[in-house]
C-alpha cells in the first residue's frame, strides 16, 4: 500500500510579538524564512512572554515551564530538532515537536500546541516549520502563487 506523500514544509521565522497588557490572548506574526508569506497566530500570555524572553535573551532566576521542558528533553539525552505546524482544523492549529531519537532511529514526534512547540524550538535554536498547504490557507500577505485580492 503506497504511503501518502509528505507535505512540503516551509521554514518560518518569528517576525513580531504583540503583547497587550489588557488582553488574555496575545499575537505573534510568523513569516517564511526565504519568502514573503506570513500569518498571525493567537497565543496565550505565558507563551508570548516566553517568546519575548527568548528573543531578548532574558533568563529568569528559576526555570519556567518551557525551560523545564527543554531541560528534561536534554537530561534524557535528546534534543529538539524542530517544531512543525502540521494541521489546521476549525481555526485551531496542531503541531508536533520532533525530538532526536536513539542513534540510527527516526525522530520521535510529540503532539504539542503550536505556541508551546514554537517556544521550545526557539529556546533550543531549532527551526519552526509549517506545511505549505496550511500556509496557503492562512497567509495574510499579497505575494505568493495566487496573490490575495486587495482589501475592499
DSSP file (Angstrom, degrees, kcal/mol; ACC not computed):
  #  RESIDUE AA STRUCTURE BP1 BP2  ACC     N-H-->O    O-->H-N    N-H-->O    O-->H-N    TCO  KAPPA ALPHA  PHI   PSI    X-CA   Y-CA   Z-CA
    1    1 A X              0   0    0      0, 0.0     2,-0.1     0, 0.0     0, 0.0   0.000 360.0 360.0 360.0 122.9    0.0    0.0    0.0
    2    2 A X        -     0   0    0      1,-0.1     2,-0.2     3,-0.0     3,-0.1  -0.406 360.0-126.9 -70.2 142.4    1.6    3.3   -1.0
    3    3 A X        -     0   0    0      1,-0.1     2,-0.1    -2,-0.1    -1,-0.1  -0.515  30.0 -95.0 -85.9 157.6    2.1    5.9    1.7
    4    4 A X        -     0   0    0     -2,-0.2    -1,-0.1     1,-0.1     2,-0.1  -0.423  46.8-102.9 -67.6 143.8    0.8    9.4    1.4
    5    5 A X        -     0   0    0     -2,-0.1     2,-0.2     1,-0.1    -1,-0.1  -0.411  39.3-108.1 -66.3 145.2    3.4   11.9    0.2
    6    6 A X        -     0   0    0      1,-0.1    -1,-0.1    -2,-0.1     3,-0.1  -0.509  38.4-108.5 -72.3 139.8    4.9   14.1    2.9
    7    7 A X        -     0   0    0     -2,-0.2     2,-0.4     1,-0.1    -1,-0.1  -0.349  33.7-103.2 -68.1 150.3    3.7   17.7    2.8
    8    8 A X        -     0   0    0     -3,-0.1   124,-3.2     1,-0.0     2,-0.4  -0.614  40.0-146.6 -72.1 127.7    6.2   20.3    1.7
    9    9 A X  E     -A  131   0A   0     -2,-0.4     2,-0.5   122,-0.2   122,-0.2  -0.820   7.0-154.7-103.6 137.9    7.3   22.1    4.8
   10   10 A X  E     -A  130   0A   0    120,-3.1   120,-2.0    -2,-0.4     2,-0.2  -0.938  18.5-126.5-112.6 127.2    8.2   25.8    4.9
   11   11 A X  E     -A  129   0A   0     -2,-0.5    22,-2.9   118,-0.2    23,-0.3  -0.541  29.4-158.5 -76.0 138.8   10.6   27.2    7.5
   12   12 A X  E     -AB 128  32A   0    116,-3.7   116,-0.6    20,-0.3     2,-0.4  -0.765  10.9-154.6-115.1 157.9    9.3   30.1    9.5
   13   13 A X  E     - B   0  31A   0     18,-2.8    18,-2.3    -2,-0.3     2,-0.7  -0.971  29.9-111.8-126.9 149.0   10.8   32.9   11.5
   14   14 A X  E     + B   0  30A   0     -2,-0.4    16,-0.2    16,-0.2     3,-0.1  -0.710  38.3 174.5 -78.4 114.9    9.2   34.8   14.3
   15   15 A X  E     +     0   0A   0     14,-2.9     2,-0.3    -2,-0.7    15,-0.2   0.826  58.5   3.3 -92.6 -36.9    8.7   38.3   12.9
   16   16 A X  E     - B   0  29A   0     13,-1.4    13,-2.5     2,-0.0     2,-0.5  -0.998  48.3-155.5-155.1 144.6    6.7   40.0   15.6
   17   17 A X  E     - B   0  28A   0     -2,-0.3     2,-0.7    11,-0.2    11,-0.2  -0.995  15.1-160.6-119.3 125.1    5.3   39.5   19.1
   18   18 A X  E     - B   0  27A   0      9,-3.6     9,-1.9    -2,-0.5     2,-0.5  -0.908   9.9-173.7-111.3 107.7    2.4   41.7   20.1
   19   19 A X        -     0   0    0     -2,-0.7     2,-0.5     7,-0.2     7,-0.1  -0.873   3.6-175.5-102.9 128.6    1.9   41.9   23.8
   20   20 A X    >   -     0   0    0     -2,-0.5     3,-1.5     3,-0.2    -2,-0.0  -0.978  17.6-154.4-126.7 118.7   -1.1   43.7   25.2
   21   21 A X  T 3  S+     0   0    0     -2,-0.5    -1,-0.1     1,-0.3    -2,-0.0   0.789  95.2  51.6 -60.7 -29.7   -1.5   44.1   28.9
   22   22 A X  T 3  S+     0   0    0      2,-0.0     2,-0.4     0, 0.0    -1,-0.3   0.440 100.4  76.3 -90.6   1.0   -5.2   44.4   28.8
   23   23 A X    <   -     0   0    0     -3,-1.5    -3,-0.2     1,-0.1     0, 0.0  -0.877  60.5-154.6-115.8 143.8   -5.7   41.2   26.7
   24   24 A X  S    S+     0   0    0     -2,-0.4    21,-0.6    20,-0.0     2,-0.3   0.892  86.7  61.4 -75.1 -43.4   -5.6   37.5   27.7
   25   25 A X  E    S- C   0  44A   0     19,-0.1     2,-0.2    20,-0.1    19,-0.2  -0.643  70.8-167.1 -87.4 142.0   -4.7   36.4   24.2
   26   26 A X  E     - C   0  43A   0     17,-3.4    17,-2.6    -2,-0.3     2,-0.4  -0.695  10.6-132.1-119.0 173.3   -1.6   37.7   22.6
   27   27 A X  E     -BC  18  42A   0     -9,-1.9    -9,-3.6    15,-0.2     2,-0.3  -0.967  14.8-172.3-134.5 146.0   -0.4   37.6   19.0
   28   28 A X  E     -BC  17  41A   0     13,-2.3    13,-2.3    -2,-0.4     2,-0.5  -0.937  16.7-141.0-127.3 156.6    2.7   36.6   17.0
   29   29 A X  E     -BC  16  40A   0    -13,-2.5   -14,-2.9    -2,-0.3   -13,-1.4  -0.984  16.6-168.2-118.5 124.3    3.4   37.1   13.4
   30   30 A X  E     -BC  14  39A   0      9,-2.6     9,-2.5    -2,-0.5     2,-0.3  -0.912   5.6-175.6-110.8 137.6    5.3   34.2   11.6
   31   31 A X  E     -BC  13  38A   0    -18,-2.3   -18,-2.8    -2,-0.4     7,-0.3  -0.945  34.6 -95.9-130.6 153.5    6.8   34.7    8.1
   32   32 A X  E >   -B   12   0A   0      5,-2.7     3,-1.2    -2,-0.3   -20,-0.3  -0.439  33.3-127.2 -69.1 142.2    8.5   32.2    5.8
   33   33 A X  T 3  S+     0   0    0    -22,-2.9    -1,-0.1     1,-0.3   -21,-0.1   0.900 102.9  25.0 -58.3 -46.7   12.3   32.4    6.1
   34   34 A X  T 3  S+     0   0    0    -23,-0.3    -1,-0.3    -3,-0.0     2,-0.2  -0.173 122.5  42.9-115.0  40.1   13.1   32.9    2.4
   35   35 A X  S <  S-     0   0    0     -3,-1.2    -4,-0.0     2,-0.1     0, 0.0  -0.832  80.7-101.7-159.5-163.7    9.8   34.5    1.2
   36   36 A X  S    S+     0   0    0     -2,-0.2   107,-0.2    -5,-0.1     2,-0.1   0.494  73.6 110.8-115.6  -8.5    7.1   37.0    1.8
   37   37 A X        +     0   0    0    104,-0.1    -5,-2.7   105,-0.1     2,-0.3  -0.446  39.7 157.0 -74.0 144.1    4.2   34.8    3.0
   38   38 A X  E     -C   31   0A   0     -7,-0.3   102,-2.6    -2,-0.1   103,-0.3  -0.965  20.4-166.2-156.1 169.8    3.2   35.3    6.6
   39   39 A X  E     -C   30   0A   0     -9,-2.5    -9,-2.6    -2,-0.3     2,-0.2  -0.985  21.4-118.2-159.9 151.4    0.4   34.9    9.1
   40   40 A X  E     -C   29   0A   0     98,-0.3     2,-0.4    -2,-0.3   -11,-0.2  -0.596  23.5-163.7 -89.7 156.9   -0.7   35.9   12.6
   41   41 A X  E     -C   28   0A   0    -13,-2.3   -13,-2.3    -2,-0.2     2,-0.5  -0.995  15.3-135.2-140.0 134.6   -1.3   33.4   15.3
   42   42 A X  E     +C   27   0A   0     -2,-0.4     2,-0.3   -15,-0.2   -15,-0.2  -0.771  34.6 169.1 -88.4 130.9   -3.2   34.0   18.6
   43   43 A X  E     -C   26   0A   0    -17,-2.6   -17,-3.4    -2,-0.5     2,-0.1  -0.853  35.1 -87.3-135.5 170.5   -1.4   32.5   21.6
   44   44 A X  E  >  -C   25   0A   0     -2,-0.3     4,-2.2   -19,-0.2     5,-0.2  -0.313  37.6-110.7 -76.6 162.8   -1.6   32.7   25.4
   45   45 A X  H  > S+     0   0    0    -21,-0.6     4,-2.7     1,-0.2     5,-0.2   0.907 115.1  53.7 -60.7 -44.6    0.1   35.2   27.6
   46   46 A X  H  > S+     0   0    0      1,-0.2     4,-1.9     2,-0.2    -1,-0.2   0.894 110.9  45.4 -60.4 -41.7    2.6   32.8   29.1
   47   47 A X  H  > S+     0   0    0      2,-0.2     4,-2.5     1,-0.2    -1,-0.2   0.896 112.9  50.8 -69.5 -39.5    3.8   31.5   25.7
   48   48 A X  H  X S+     0   0    0     -4,-2.2     4,-2.2     1,-0.2    -2,-0.2   0.907 110.6  49.2 -63.8 -41.0    4.1   35.1   24.4
   49   49 A X  H  X S+     0   0    0     -4,-2.7     4,-2.3     2,-0.2    -1,-0.2   0.876 110.1  51.6 -66.4 -36.2    6.1   36.1   27.4
   50   50 A X  H  X S+     0   0    0     -4,-1.9     4,-2.5    -5,-0.2    -2,-0.2   0.928 109.6  49.1 -65.3 -44.2    8.4   33.1   26.9
   51   51 A X  H  X S+     0   0    0     -4,-2.5     4,-2.7     1,-0.2     5,-0.2   0.904 110.3  51.8 -60.6 -40.3    8.9   34.0   23.3
   52   52 A X  H  X S+     0   0    0     -4,-2.2     4,-2.1     1,-0.2    -1,-0.2   0.914 109.4  49.9 -61.8 -43.3    9.7   37.6   24.4
   53   53 A X  H  X>S+     0   0    0     -4,-2.3     5,-2.3     2,-0.2     4,-0.6   0.918 112.3  47.6 -61.4 -43.7   12.3   36.2   26.9
   54   54 A X  H ><5S+     0   0    0     -4,-2.5     3,-1.0     1,-0.2    -2,-0.2   0.945 112.3  48.4 -63.6 -48.0   13.9   34.1   24.2
   55   55 A X  H 3<5S+     0   0    0     -4,-2.7    -1,-0.2     1,-0.3    -2,-0.2   0.874 118.2  40.5 -60.7 -38.2   14.1   36.9   21.7
   56   56 A X  H 3<5S-     0   0    0     -4,-2.1    -1,-0.3    -5,-0.2    -2,-0.2   0.400 109.6-120.1 -94.8   3.0   15.6   39.3   24.3
   57   57 A X  T <<5 +     0   0    0     -3,-1.0     2,-0.4    -4,-0.6    -3,-0.2   0.789  56.6 156.7  67.4  28.4   17.9   36.7   25.9
   58   58 A X      < -     0   0    0     -5,-2.3     2,-0.5    -6,-0.2    -1,-0.2  -0.732  23.3-167.6 -90.1 132.7   16.3   37.1   29.3
   59   59 A X        -     0   0    0     -2,-0.4     4,-0.1     4,-0.0    -5,-0.0  -0.975  15.0-136.6-121.7 121.3   16.7   34.2   31.7
   60   60 A X        -     0   0    0     -2,-0.5     4,-0.1     2,-0.1     0, 0.0  -0.264  27.5-108.8 -69.1 163.5   14.6   34.0   34.9
   61   61 A X  S    S+     0   0    0      2,-0.1     2,-0.3     1,-0.0    -1,-0.1   0.863 105.2  31.5 -62.3 -36.3   16.2   33.0   38.2
   62   62 A X  S    S-     0   0    0      1,-0.0    -2,-0.1     0, 0.0     2,-0.1  -0.908 101.9 -92.1-120.8 151.0   14.4   29.7   38.2
   63   63 A X        -     0   0    0     -2,-0.3     2,-0.1     4,-0.1    -2,-0.1  -0.378  39.1-153.3 -63.4 132.9   13.3   27.6   35.2
   64   64 A X     >  -     0   0    0     -2,-0.1     4,-3.0    -4,-0.1     5,-0.2  -0.370  41.8 -75.8 -93.3-177.7    9.8   28.3   34.0
   65   65 A X  H  > S+     0   0    0      1,-0.2     4,-2.6     2,-0.2     5,-0.1   0.859 129.8  42.9 -52.8 -48.7    7.7   25.8   32.1
   66   66 A X  H  > S+     0   0    0      2,-0.2     4,-2.3     1,-0.2    -1,-0.2   0.874 115.2  49.3 -71.5 -35.7    9.4   25.9   28.7
   67   67 A X  H  > S+     0   0    0     -3,-0.2     4,-2.8     2,-0.2    -1,-0.2   0.910 111.6  50.9 -65.6 -40.0   12.9   26.0   30.2
   68   68 A X  H  X S+     0   0    0     -4,-3.0     4,-2.5     2,-0.2    -2,-0.2   0.932 109.5  50.3 -60.9 -46.1   11.9   23.0   32.3
   69   69 A X  H  X S+     0   0    0     -4,-2.6     4,-2.2    -5,-0.2    -2,-0.2   0.925 113.1  45.1 -59.0 -45.5   10.6   21.1   29.2
   70   70 A X  H  X S+     0   0    0     -4,-2.3     4,-2.5     1,-0.2    -1,-0.2   0.907 111.4  53.1 -65.6 -41.2   13.8   21.7   27.3
   71   71 A X  H  X S+     0   0    0     -4,-2.8     4,-2.5     1,-0.2    -2,-0.2   0.891 109.7  49.2 -60.1 -39.3   15.9   20.8   30.3
   72   72 A X  H  X S+     0   0    0     -4,-2.5     4,-1.7     2,-0.2    -2,-0.2   0.926 109.7  50.5 -66.9 -44.2   14.0   17.5   30.6
   73   73 A X  H  <>S+     0   0    0     -4,-2.2     5,-2.1     1,-0.2     3,-0.2   0.942 115.7  42.8 -57.0 -47.7   14.5   16.7   26.9
   74   74 A X  H ><5S+     0   0    0     -4,-2.5     3,-1.7     1,-0.2    -1,-0.2   0.868 109.5  56.6 -69.5 -36.6   18.2   17.3   27.2
   75   75 A X  H 3<5S+     0   0    0     -4,-2.5    -1,-0.2     1,-0.3    -2,-0.2   0.798 103.7  55.7 -64.5 -27.8   18.6   15.5   30.5
   76   76 A X  T 3<5S-     0   0    0     -4,-1.7    -1,-0.3    -3,-0.2    -2,-0.2   0.338 125.2-104.3 -86.1   7.1   17.1   12.4   28.8
   77   77 A X  T < 5S+     0   0    0     -3,-1.7    -3,-0.2     1,-0.3     2,-0.2   0.678  86.0 105.8  83.7  17.9   19.8   12.6   26.2
   78   78 A X      < -     0   0    0     -5,-2.1     2,-0.3    -6,-0.2    -1,-0.3  -0.514  50.9-150.2-115.3-174.4   17.7   14.0   23.4
   79   79 A X        -     0   0    0     -2,-0.2    21,-2.6    21,-0.2     2,-0.6  -0.983  28.4 -99.8-154.4 156.2   17.3   17.4   21.7
   80   80 A X  E     -D   99   0A   0     -2,-0.3    19,-0.2    19,-0.2     3,-0.1  -0.695  33.4-179.5 -79.2 120.7   14.6   19.4   19.9
   81   81 A X  E     -     0   0A   0     17,-3.3    46,-0.7    -2,-0.6     2,-0.3   0.836  59.4 -37.3 -88.0 -38.1   15.1   19.0   16.2
   82   82 A X  E     -De  98 127A   0     16,-1.2    16,-2.7    44,-0.2     2,-0.4  -0.976  45.0-120.0-174.3 165.1   12.2   21.2   15.0
   83   83 A X  E     -De  97 128A   0     44,-2.1    46,-3.0    -2,-0.3     2,-0.5  -0.996  30.0-165.5-119.7 129.0    8.7   22.3   15.6
   84   84 A X  E     -De  96 129A   0     12,-2.9    12,-2.3    -2,-0.4     2,-0.8  -0.962  18.3-147.9-120.3 127.5    6.2   21.6   12.8
   85   85 A X  E     +De  95 130A   0     44,-2.8    46,-2.0    -2,-0.5    10,-0.3  -0.855  30.9 168.3 -88.5 114.2    2.7   23.1   12.4
   86   86 A X  E     +     0   0A   0      8,-2.1     2,-0.3    -2,-0.8     9,-0.2   0.583  46.4  20.9-112.4 -13.3    1.0   20.2   10.7
   87   87 A X  E     -D   94   0A   0      7,-1.5     7,-2.2     2,-0.0     2,-0.3  -0.989  46.2-156.9-156.0 160.3   -2.7   20.8   10.6
   88   88 A X  E     +D   93   0A   0     -2,-0.3     2,-0.4     5,-0.2     5,-0.2  -0.948  19.8 169.5-142.6 118.5   -5.5   23.3   10.9
   89   89 A X  E >  S-D   92   0A   0      3,-2.6     3,-1.4    -2,-0.3    -2,-0.0  -0.988  70.4 -16.5-135.7 124.3   -9.0   22.3   11.9
   90   90 A X  T 3  S-     0   0    0     -2,-0.4    -1,-0.1     1,-0.3     3,-0.1   0.900 128.1 -51.3  49.9  49.0  -11.8   24.8   12.8
   91   91 A X  T 3  S+     0   0    0      1,-0.2     2,-0.5    -3,-0.0    -1,-0.3   0.677 114.9 118.2  64.0  21.1   -9.3   27.7   13.2
   92   92 A X  E <   -D   89   0A   0     -3,-1.4    -3,-2.6     2,-0.0     2,-0.2  -0.978  55.7-143.3-120.2 125.8   -7.1   25.6   15.5
   93   93 A X  E     -D   88   0A   0     -2,-0.5     2,-0.4    -5,-0.2    21,-0.3  -0.549   9.5-156.3 -83.5 150.9   -3.6   24.8   14.6
   94   94 A X  E     -D   87   0A   0     -7,-2.2    -8,-2.1    -2,-0.2    -7,-1.5  -0.976  15.2-178.3-126.3 142.4   -1.9   21.5   15.5
   95   95 A X  E     -DF  85 112A   0     17,-1.5    17,-2.3    -2,-0.4     2,-0.3  -0.870  16.4-151.1-137.0 167.4    1.8   20.9   15.9
   96   96 A X  E     -DF  84 111A   0    -12,-2.3   -12,-2.9    -2,-0.3     2,-0.5  -0.994  12.2-141.2-137.3 143.4    4.4   18.3   16.6
   97   97 A X  E     -DF  83 110A   0     13,-2.9    13,-2.5    -2,-0.3     2,-0.6  -0.894  16.3-146.3 -97.3 134.7    7.8   18.6   18.2
   98   98 A X  E     -DF  82 109A   0    -16,-2.7   -17,-3.3    -2,-0.5   -16,-1.2  -0.919  18.8-170.7-101.8 120.3   10.5   16.4   16.6
   99   99 A X  E     -DF  80 108A   0      9,-3.1     9,-2.8    -2,-0.6   -19,-0.2  -0.859  32.9 -97.3-110.9 145.7   13.0   15.1   19.1
  100  100 A X        -     0   0    0    -21,-2.6   -21,-0.2    -2,-0.4     7,-0.1  -0.401  43.4-152.4 -61.1 129.0   16.2   13.3   18.3
  101  101 A X        -     0   0    0      4,-0.4     3,-0.1     1,-0.2     6,-0.1  -0.169  38.3 -57.6 -87.5-171.8   15.6    9.5   18.7
  102  102 A X  S >  S-     0   0    0      4,-0.2     3,-2.8     1,-0.2    -1,-0.2  -0.291  80.9 -70.7 -62.1 154.5   18.2    6.9   19.5
  103  103 A X  T 3  S+     0   0    0      1,-0.3    -1,-0.2    -3,-0.1     3,-0.1  -0.232 125.3  12.3 -51.4 130.3   21.2    6.8   17.2
  104  104 A X  T 3  S+     0   0    0      1,-0.3    -1,-0.3    -3,-0.1     2,-0.3   0.390 107.3 109.9  82.6  -3.8   20.0    5.4   13.8
  105  105 A X  S <  S-     0   0    0     -3,-2.8    -4,-0.4     1,-0.1    -1,-0.3  -0.701  74.4-103.4-102.7 155.9   16.4    5.8   14.7
  106  106 A X        -     0   0    0     -2,-0.3    -4,-0.2     1,-0.1    -1,-0.1  -0.274  53.0 -78.9 -69.4 163.6   13.9    8.3   13.2
  107  107 A X        -     0   0    0     -6,-0.1     2,-0.5    -7,-0.1    -7,-0.2  -0.243  43.1-117.8 -59.6 151.4   12.9   11.3   15.2
  108  108 A X  E     -F   99   0A   0     -9,-2.8    -9,-3.1    -3,-0.1     2,-0.5  -0.825  27.7-146.5 -90.1 127.7   10.3   10.9   18.0
  109  109 A X  E     -F   98   0A   0     -2,-0.5     2,-0.5   -11,-0.2   -11,-0.2  -0.852  14.7-171.9-102.4 129.4    7.3   13.0   17.2
  110  110 A X  E     -F   97   0A   0    -13,-2.5   -13,-2.9    -2,-0.5     2,-0.1  -0.980  24.1-123.9-123.0 124.2    5.3   14.6   20.1
  111  111 A X  E     +F   96   0A   0     -2,-0.5     2,-0.3   -15,-0.2   -15,-0.3  -0.399  43.0 163.8 -64.0 141.9    2.0   16.3   19.7
  112  112 A X  E     -F   95   0A   0    -17,-2.3   -17,-1.5    -2,-0.1     2,-0.3  -0.988  45.6 -95.8-154.3 157.1    2.0   19.9   21.1
  113  113 A X     >  -     0   0    0     -2,-0.3     4,-2.7   -19,-0.1     3,-0.3  -0.602  43.2-121.5 -69.2 141.1    0.2   23.1   21.0
  114  114 A X  H  > S+     0   0    0    -21,-0.3     4,-3.0    -2,-0.3     5,-0.2   0.884 110.8  54.7 -55.2 -40.3    1.9   25.3   18.3
  115  115 A X  H  > S+     0   0    0      1,-0.2     4,-2.1     2,-0.2    -1,-0.2   0.901 111.9  43.5 -63.1 -39.8    2.7   28.0   20.8
  116  116 A X  H  > S+     0   0    0     -3,-0.3     4,-2.6     2,-0.2     5,-0.2   0.913 114.1  50.6 -69.2 -42.4    4.5   25.6   23.1
  117  117 A X  H  X S+     0   0    0     -4,-2.7     4,-2.6     1,-0.2    -2,-0.2   0.913 112.1  47.2 -62.0 -42.5    6.2   23.9   20.2
  118  118 A X  H  X S+     0   0    0     -4,-3.0     4,-2.8    -5,-0.2     5,-0.3   0.927 111.6  50.6 -64.8 -44.6    7.4   27.3   18.9
  119  119 A X  H  X S+     0   0    0     -4,-2.1     4,-2.1    -5,-0.2    -2,-0.2   0.918 113.9  44.4 -60.7 -44.2    8.6   28.4   22.3
  120  120 A X  H  X S+     0   0    0     -4,-2.6     4,-2.1     2,-0.2    -1,-0.2   0.912 113.8  50.1 -67.0 -42.0   10.6   25.2   22.9
  121  121 A X  H  <>S+     0   0    0     -4,-2.6     5,-3.2    -5,-0.2     4,-0.5   0.927 112.1  46.8 -63.9 -44.1   12.0   25.3   19.4
  122  122 A X  H ><5S+     0   0    0     -4,-2.8     3,-1.0     1,-0.2    -1,-0.2   0.913 111.9  50.3 -64.8 -40.8   13.2   28.9   19.7
  123  123 A X  H 3<5S+     0   0    0     -4,-2.1    -1,-0.2    -5,-0.3    -2,-0.2   0.869 115.1  44.4 -63.7 -34.7   14.7   28.2   23.1
  124  124 A X  T 3<5S-     0   0    0     -4,-2.1    -1,-0.2    -5,-0.1    -2,-0.2   0.427 112.8-120.8 -86.9   0.1   16.5   25.2   21.6
  125  125 A X  T < 5 +     0   0    0     -3,-1.0     2,-0.3    -4,-0.5    -3,-0.2   0.896  65.6 143.4  57.8  42.9   17.5   27.2   18.5
  126  126 A X      < -     0   0    0     -5,-3.2    -1,-0.2    -6,-0.1   -44,-0.2  -0.777  54.4 -93.9-109.2 154.9   15.7   24.7   16.3
  127  127 A X  E     - e   0  82A   0    -46,-0.7   -44,-2.1    -2,-0.3     2,-0.4  -0.286  26.3-145.5 -69.1 153.5   13.7   25.5   13.2
  128  128 A X  E     +Ae  12  83A   0   -116,-0.6  -116,-3.7   -46,-0.2     2,-0.3  -0.979  25.3 180.0-115.5 131.2   10.0   26.1   13.1
  129  129 A X  E     -Ae  11  84A   0    -46,-3.0   -44,-2.8    -2,-0.4     2,-0.3  -0.876  16.7-159.0-131.9 162.1    8.1   24.9   10.0
  130  130 A X  E     -Ae  10  85A   0   -120,-2.0  -120,-3.1    -2,-0.3     2,-0.2  -0.992  33.9-102.8-137.8 146.0    4.6   24.8    8.6
  131  131 A X  E >>  -A    9   0A   0    -46,-2.0     4,-2.2    -2,-0.3     3,-0.9  -0.507  31.8-130.8 -64.4 132.7    3.0   22.6    6.0
  132  132 A X  H 3> S+     0   0    0   -124,-3.2     4,-2.5     1,-0.3     5,-0.2   0.848 105.8  59.7 -58.1 -35.6    2.8   24.7    2.8
  133  133 A X  H 3> S+     0   0    0   -125,-0.3     4,-0.8     1,-0.2    -1,-0.3   0.857 108.3  45.1 -62.7 -33.6   -0.9   23.8    2.3
  134  134 A X  H X> S+     0   0    0     -3,-0.9     4,-1.8     2,-0.2     3,-0.5   0.911 110.2  53.6 -74.4 -43.5   -1.7   25.3    5.7
  135  135 A X  H 3X S+     0   0    0     -4,-2.2     4,-1.9     1,-0.3    -2,-0.2   0.898 106.1  53.8 -57.1 -41.0    0.4   28.4    5.0
  136  136 A X  H 3< S+     0   0    0     -4,-2.5    -1,-0.3     1,-0.2    -2,-0.2   0.816 109.7  48.8 -64.2 -29.7   -1.5   28.9    1.8
  137  137 A X  H << S+     0   0    0     -4,-0.8    -1,-0.2    -3,-0.5    -2,-0.2   0.835 122.1  30.0 -76.2 -33.1   -4.8   28.8    3.7
  138  138 A X  H  < S+     0   0    0     -4,-1.8   -98,-0.3    -3,-0.1    -2,-0.2   0.530  83.2 123.8-110.0  -8.1   -3.8   31.3    6.4
  139  139 A X     <  -     0   0    0     -4,-1.9  -100,-0.2    -5,-0.2  -102,-0.1  -0.177  39.6-164.5 -61.6 150.1   -1.4   33.7    4.9
  140  140 A X        +     0   0    0   -102,-2.6     2,-0.2     8,-0.0    -1,-0.1  -0.018  53.5  99.0-124.2  29.0   -2.2   37.4    5.1
  141  141 A X  S    S-     0   0    0   -103,-0.3     7,-0.5     2,-0.1  -104,-0.1  -0.508  73.4-123.8-109.5 177.6    0.2   38.8    2.5
  142  142 A X  S    S+     0   0    0     -2,-0.2     2,-0.1     5,-0.1     5,-0.1   0.318  83.0  82.6-105.3   7.1   -0.2   39.9   -1.1
  143  143 A X        +     0   0    0   -107,-0.2     5,-0.3     4,-0.1     3,-0.2  -0.342  53.2  78.3 -99.8-175.9    2.5   37.6   -2.5
  144  144 A X  S    S-     0   0    0      1,-0.2     3,-0.5     3,-0.1    -8,-0.0  -0.422  94.4 -55.0 108.4 177.6    2.6   34.0   -3.5
  145  145 A X  S    S+     0   0    0      1,-0.3     2,-0.3    -2,-0.1    -1,-0.2   0.766 135.7  30.3 -67.4 -25.2    1.4   32.0   -6.5
  146  146 A X  S    S-     0   0    0     -3,-0.2    -1,-0.3     3,-0.0     3,-0.1  -0.737  92.2-142.6-134.1  85.7   -2.2   33.3   -6.1
  147  147 A X        -     0   0    0     -3,-0.5    -5,-0.1    -2,-0.3    -4,-0.1  -0.095  23.4-108.3 -51.7 141.8   -2.0   36.8   -4.7
  148  148 A X        -     0   0    0     -7,-0.5    -1,-0.1    -5,-0.3     3,-0.1  -0.410  40.5-102.1 -66.9 146.1   -4.7   37.7   -2.2
  149  149 A X        -     0   0    0      1,-0.1    -1,-0.1    -3,-0.1     3,-0.1  -0.346  45.7 -93.0 -66.7 153.3   -7.2   40.2   -3.6
  150  150 A X        -     0   0    0      1,-0.1    -1,-0.1    -3,-0.1     2,-0.0  -0.292  49.5 -93.2 -63.5 152.7   -6.8   43.8   -2.4
  151  151 A X              0   0    0      1,-0.1    -1,-0.1    -3,-0.1    -3,-0.0  -0.370 360.0 360.0 -65.0 144.6   -8.8   44.9    0.6
  152  152 A X              0   0    0     -3,-0.1    -1,-0.1    -2,-0.0    -2,-0.1   0.520 360.0 360.0 -66.7 360.0  -12.2   46.4   -0.2
